[in-house]
Every structure is written in structure tokens, then in C-alpha cells.
């Protein structure tokens, strides 16, 4: 035993790698820590020079001002939060369901033009979303959906990224498993909900993460599809807080709003990050 202990060698390459990754991870975490520190700083610490990284006398006054004062509008700040929650939840839940339903026949049914449709989905990934902004606005305006939650949700439900990820992941599921269920008398809807959806959990988690980040942080829909203040979203409200008159007095409030906005993204990432790598391992192009 003593000989084995004495003969054991230290893996200096592994030690260096873990040390480097730890330092690099702390550097990436620094902006988030500074954001939280800024949100808790009183006015007396916000404009010190040189600035302090950590707060000395933490206070919740910035959060109080954020929830009680809306800057130039008469809409409570909680209304912006509610709008963002409703819109983001609608985009994520409906987007996942629609993408899964579209991916199932593309991956597991011998439907006509299957390869052509999938090639169109891959091609759609190459186009910038800005290309669709004018057609989407004209369509939403013509059918009378302006100033509604439908206008903020519907244009973002057809997601090529979700269809691509789920189609590629579904191709890894053995066809024999589905055929056995069909022989036992299971309908296609039962197959979809009891076999396909549970096995799609890693792809669903990955797409839900991407979709949540985009929907939660995008001010464009509320900026374009709404004209009523009570339909605005949280990202657009933060832009209002960070600009205009009194911007210096709003530094602490802006820090509190930014911190509140990043918290849901972190929570969703922590919940789904274990499944993201599993999905990426199965997302390569495969016929």
C-alpha cells in the first residue's frame, strides 16, 4: 500500500486545467455579482470614485422605488412583470408543443416531401429574424391583433430551432419502440404524449431555455405590436428607466430592475443545463 501511495503521480495538467476554469468561471460571474451589488447600493455609494465593487451598506430602497415608481408612466411596474411572464410562458409552452408536434411526423412518419420540409427548416435557420419583422407586423395589424397578448406570442411560435433540435433528437428513438406500441393498440396521440414527449425531455429543456432567454429579454414585440402602456413588457420598461430625464437618479433603480430581470434566466438555466449537452450530442445533421 505504501508503495502504491508513493508511486502515485500528481496530474499537473488536470490541476492547471481546473484552476484555469475556476478562475475563468469567477471572472464570468463577476458582472452578475457587481449587478447585485449595484442593486443594493444606496445613493451615497452609487457615485463614489473610485467605484466600489461590493456594497458596504446594503439597502432595498432601489427595489422599493422600482415597484412604486414607474418613471414617466402611470402603470405599476408589477404590470410590466406580469406582461412579460404571460408572454414568455405562452411562447415557451406553445412553442415547445408546436415544435414537438411538427418534429414527430418529420422524424417518425413516412410523409411526402419529408426531406424537403426538413431542408426548408434548416434553411430558415440561416435567415435573420429581422427579415420577417415587416411581414409579421403587417399580418398582425391586418387581422386586428394589435395591443393583445396574441400579437406578442403568435409571431414567435413557429421556431425552426425547436423543430430542428426535436427532429434530430427524435431520430435517435428506435422505430421498434413505436411499432410495439402501435401493435398494442395505442393511438398516435397516445404515442405522442406517453412515449415521444417523455423521451424528448432533453430537447424540450434545451429549446425551452433558448426560447425563454429570447422571449424574456426581447423588447421588440412590445415596442412594435403595442401602443397601450399597460401592454408593455419588462425589457421595454427597463429601457424607459435607463433613458430620458432623471437618468442619474435612476441608476440604482435601473440596477434593481436589471437584477430582477436576470434572476428568472439564471433559474431556468440551472434547471435545464444538465439536459442541454445531452441534446447537443444528438443534434447533428443525419438523414
C-alpha positions as CSV (number, residue, x, y, z in Angstrom):
1,X,0.0,0.0,0.0
2,X,2.8,2.4,0.9
3,X,4.5,1.7,-2.4
4,X,1.3,2.5,-4.3
5,X,0.9,5.8,-2.4
6,X,4.5,6.7,-3.1
7,X,4.2,5.8,-6.7
8,X,1.1,7.9,-7.3
9,X,1.8,10.9,-9.5
10,X,0.1,14.2,-9.5
11,X,-1.7,15.1,-12.7
12,X,-0.4,18.7,-13.0
13,X,-2.2,19.1,-16.3
14,X,-5.5,18.4,-14.7
15,X,-4.7,20.7,-11.7
16,X,-3.8,23.6,-14.1
17,X,-7.0,23.0,-16.2
18,X,-9.3,23.0,-13.2
19,X,-7.5,26.1,-11.8
20,X,-7.8,27.9,-15.1
21,X,-11.5,27.0,-15.4
22,X,-12.2,28.1,-11.8
23,X,-10.6,31.5,-12.3
24,X,-12.3,31.9,-15.7
25,X,-15.7,31.0,-14.1
26,X,-15.2,33.5,-11.3
27,X,-14.4,36.2,-13.9
28,X,-17.5,35.4,-15.8
29,X,-19.5,35.6,-12.5
30,X,-18.1,39.0,-11.6
31,X,-20.6,41.1,-13.7
32,X,-23.5,39.3,-12.1
33,X,-22.1,39.9,-8.6
34,X,-21.5,43.6,-9.5
35,X,-25.1,43.9,-10.8
36,X,-26.4,42.5,-7.5
37,X,-24.1,44.8,-5.5
38,X,-25.3,47.8,-7.5
39,X,-28.9,47.0,-6.9
40,X,-28.3,47.0,-3.2
41,X,-26.2,50.2,-3.0
42,X,-27.7,53.4,-1.5
43,X,-27.3,56.7,-3.5
44,X,-24.3,57.6,-1.4
45,X,-22.3,54.6,-2.7
46,X,-23.5,54.7,-6.4
47,X,-21.4,57.7,-7.4
48,X,-18.2,57.1,-5.4
49,X,-14.9,57.5,-7.2
50,X,-13.2,55.1,-7.5
51,X,-16.3,52.9,-7.5
52,X,-16.6,50.1,-5.0
53,X,-17.2,46.6,-6.3
54,X,-19.1,45.4,-3.2
55,X,-21.8,47.3,-1.3
56,X,-20.9,48.4,2.2
57,X,-24.3,49.5,3.5
58,X,-26.9,47.3,1.6
59,X,-30.4,48.6,1.2
60,X,-33.6,47.6,-0.5
61,X,-34.7,51.2,-1.3
62,X,-33.9,50.7,-5.0
63,X,-36.4,47.8,-5.2
64,X,-39.0,49.8,-3.3
65,X,-38.6,52.7,-5.7
66,X,-38.8,50.3,-8.7
67,X,-42.1,48.8,-7.6
68,X,-43.7,52.1,-6.5
69,X,-42.4,54.4,-9.2
70,X,-42.8,53.9,-13.0
71,X,-40.8,56.8,-14.2
72,X,-42.9,58.6,-16.9
73,X,-45.9,56.2,-16.9
74,X,-48.9,55.6,-14.6
75,X,-48.7,51.9,-15.0
76,X,-47.4,49.9,-11.9
77,X,-44.1,48.2,-12.5
78,X,-45.7,44.9,-11.5
79,X,-47.9,45.2,-14.6
80,X,-44.7,45.0,-16.8
81,X,-43.6,42.0,-14.9
82,X,-47.0,40.3,-15.3
83,X,-47.0,41.0,-19.1
84,X,-43.5,39.5,-19.5
85,X,-44.5,36.4,-17.5
86,X,-47.6,35.8,-19.6
87,X,-45.9,36.4,-22.9
88,X,-42.8,34.4,-22.1
89,X,-44.8,31.5,-20.7
90,X,-47.0,31.5,-23.8
91,X,-44.1,31.5,-26.2
92,X,-42.2,28.7,-24.4
93,X,-45.1,26.4,-23.7
94,X,-46.9,26.7,-27.0
95,X,-43.6,26.8,-28.9
96,X,-42.4,23.6,-27.3
97,X,-45.7,21.9,-28.1
98,X,-45.9,23.0,-31.7
99,X,-42.3,22.2,-32.4
100,X,-42.7,18.7,-30.9
101,X,-45.9,18.1,-32.9
102,X,-44.1,19.2,-36.1
103,X,-40.9,17.1,-35.4
104,X,-42.8,13.9,-34.7
105,X,-44.1,13.3,-38.3
106,X,-40.9,14.6,-39.8
107,X,-38.8,12.1,-37.8
108,X,-41.0,9.1,-37.5
109,X,-43.6,9.1,-40.3
110,X,-43.0,8.4,-44.0
111,X,-44.8,11.6,-45.0
112,X,-44.5,13.1,-48.5
113,X,-41.7,15.7,-49.0
114,X,-40.3,15.0,-45.6
115,X,-36.7,15.7,-46.6
116,X,-37.7,18.8,-48.5
117,X,-39.6,20.2,-45.5
118,X,-36.7,19.5,-43.2
119,X,-34.3,21.1,-45.6
120,X,-36.5,24.2,-45.5
121,X,-36.4,24.3,-41.7
122,X,-32.6,24.1,-41.8
123,X,-32.5,26.8,-44.4
124,X,-34.7,29.0,-42.2
125,X,-32.0,28.9,-39.5
126,X,-29.7,30.9,-41.8
127,X,-32.0,33.9,-42.1
128,X,-32.0,36.7,-39.6
129,X,-35.3,37.3,-37.7
130,X,-35.2,40.9,-38.9
131,X,-36.2,39.6,-42.4
132,X,-39.6,38.7,-41.0
133,X,-40.3,41.8,-39.0
134,X,-42.2,43.8,-41.6
135,X,-44.3,40.9,-42.9
136,X,-45.2,39.9,-39.3
137,X,-46.2,43.4,-38.4
138,X,-48.4,43.7,-41.5
139,X,-50.1,40.4,-40.8
140,X,-50.7,41.1,-37.1
141,X,-52.0,44.6,-37.9
142,X,-54.4,43.3,-40.7
143,X,-56.0,40.7,-38.6
144,X,-56.6,43.1,-35.7
145,X,-54.4,41.6,-33.0
146,X,-52.6,44.8,-32.1
147,X,-52.4,45.6,-28.3
148,X,-53.1,42.0,-27.3
149,X,-51.2,39.1,-25.9
150,X,-51.8,37.2,-29.1
151,X,-49.8,39.7,-31.0
152,X,-46.8,39.3,-28.7
153,X,-47.0,35.4,-28.8
154,X,-48.2,34.2,-32.1
155,X,-45.4,35.5,-34.4
156,X,-42.8,33.6,-32.3
157,X,-44.4,30.1,-32.2
158,X,-43.0,28.8,-35.4
159,X,-39.5,28.2,-34.3
160,X,-37.1,26.5,-36.7
161,X,-34.5,26.0,-33.9
162,X,-37.0,23.9,-31.9
163,X,-38.2,21.9,-34.9
164,X,-34.6,21.1,-35.8
165,X,-33.5,20.1,-32.4
166,X,-36.5,17.9,-31.7
167,X,-36.5,16.3,-35.1
168,X,-32.8,15.3,-34.8
169,X,-33.4,14.0,-31.2
170,X,-36.4,12.0,-32.2
171,X,-34.4,10.2,-34.9
172,X,-32.5,8.6,-32.1
173,X,-35.6,6.8,-30.8
174,X,-35.9,3.2,-32.1
175,X,-38.8,2.8,-34.5
176,X,-39.4,-0.7,-33.0
177,X,-40.5,1.0,-29.7
178,X,-43.2,3.0,-31.5
179,X,-44.2,0.0,-33.6
180,X,-44.7,-2.2,-30.5
181,X,-47.0,0.5,-29.0
182,X,-49.0,0.6,-32.2
183,X,-49.4,-3.2,-32.2
184,X,-50.7,-2.9,-28.6
185,X,-53.4,-0.6,-29.9
186,X,-52.0,2.8,-28.9
187,X,-53.2,5.8,-31.0
188,X,-50.9,8.4,-32.4
189,X,-51.9,10.9,-29.8
190,X,-51.2,8.4,-27.0
191,X,-47.8,7.6,-28.6
192,X,-47.1,11.3,-28.8
193,X,-47.9,12.1,-25.1
194,X,-46.8,8.9,-23.4
195,X,-43.7,7.9,-25.4
196,X,-42.5,10.8,-27.6
197,X,-42.9,13.7,-25.2
198,X,-41.1,12.0,-22.2
199,X,-38.2,10.9,-24.4
200,X,-37.9,14.4,-25.8
201,X,-37.3,16.0,-22.4
202,X,-33.6,16.9,-23.1
203,X,-34.5,18.6,-26.4
204,X,-37.5,20.3,-24.8
205,X,-35.4,21.6,-22.0
206,X,-32.8,22.9,-24.4
207,X,-35.3,24.7,-26.7
208,X,-37.3,26.0,-23.6
209,X,-34.0,27.6,-22.4
210,X,-33.3,29.2,-25.7
211,X,-36.9,30.3,-26.2
212,X,-37.1,31.7,-22.6
213,X,-34.0,33.8,-22.9
214,X,-35.1,35.3,-26.2
215,X,-38.7,36.0,-25.1
216,X,-37.8,37.3,-21.7
217,X,-35.1,39.7,-22.9
218,X,-36.6,40.9,-26.2
219,X,-38.2,44.4,-26.1
220,X,-39.1,44.4,-29.8
221,X,-42.6,42.7,-29.6
222,X,-43.9,45.2,-27.1
223,X,-42.3,48.1,-28.9
224,X,-43.9,47.2,-32.3
225,X,-47.2,45.4,-31.6
226,X,-48.5,47.5,-28.7
227,X,-49.4,51.2,-28.3
228,X,-51.0,50.9,-24.9
229,X,-48.8,51.4,-21.9
230,X,-50.4,48.6,-19.9
231,X,-49.3,46.1,-22.6
232,X,-45.6,46.9,-22.4
233,X,-43.2,44.3,-21.3
234,X,-40.4,44.3,-18.7
235,X,-37.4,44.8,-21.2
236,X,-39.1,47.9,-22.7
237,X,-39.8,49.3,-19.2
238,X,-36.2,48.9,-18.3
239,X,-35.2,50.8,-21.4
240,X,-37.5,53.6,-20.3
241,X,-36.0,53.6,-16.8
242,X,-32.4,53.7,-18.2
243,X,-33.1,56.7,-20.5
244,X,-34.8,60.0,-20.6
245,X,-34.9,62.7,-17.9
246,X,-33.5,61.9,-14.5
247,X,-31.3,59.2,-15.7
248,X,-28.7,59.8,-13.0
249,X,-31.3,59.5,-10.2
250,X,-32.4,56.2,-11.7
251,X,-29.1,54.4,-11.6
252,X,-30.0,52.4,-8.5
253,X,-33.5,51.7,-9.8
254,X,-32.0,50.5,-13.1
255,X,-29.6,48.2,-11.3
256,X,-32.5,46.7,-9.3
257,X,-34.6,46.2,-12.5
258,X,-31.7,44.6,-14.3
259,X,-31.1,42.3,-11.3
260,X,-34.8,41.2,-11.2
261,X,-34.7,40.6,-14.9
262,X,-31.7,38.3,-14.8
263,X,-32.9,36.1,-11.9
264,X,-35.5,34.1,-13.9
265,X,-33.0,33.5,-16.7
266,X,-30.5,32.1,-14.1
267,X,-33.2,29.9,-12.5
268,X,-34.2,28.4,-15.9
269,X,-30.6,27.8,-16.9
270,X,-29.8,26.0,-13.6
271,X,-32.9,23.8,-14.1
272,X,-32.2,22.9,-17.7
273,X,-28.4,23.0,-18.1
274,X,-28.0,19.2,-17.3
275,X,-30.0,18.3,-20.4
276,X,-28.5,20.8,-22.8
277,X,-25.4,18.9,-23.5
278,X,-27.3,15.6,-24.0
279,X,-29.4,17.3,-26.7
280,X,-26.4,18.8,-28.5
281,X,-24.9,15.3,-28.7
282,X,-27.8,14.2,-30.8
283,X,-28.5,17.4,-32.9
284,X,-26.1,16.8,-35.8
285,X,-27.4,16.5,-39.3
286,X,-28.5,13.0,-40.0
287,X,-30.6,11.5,-42.8
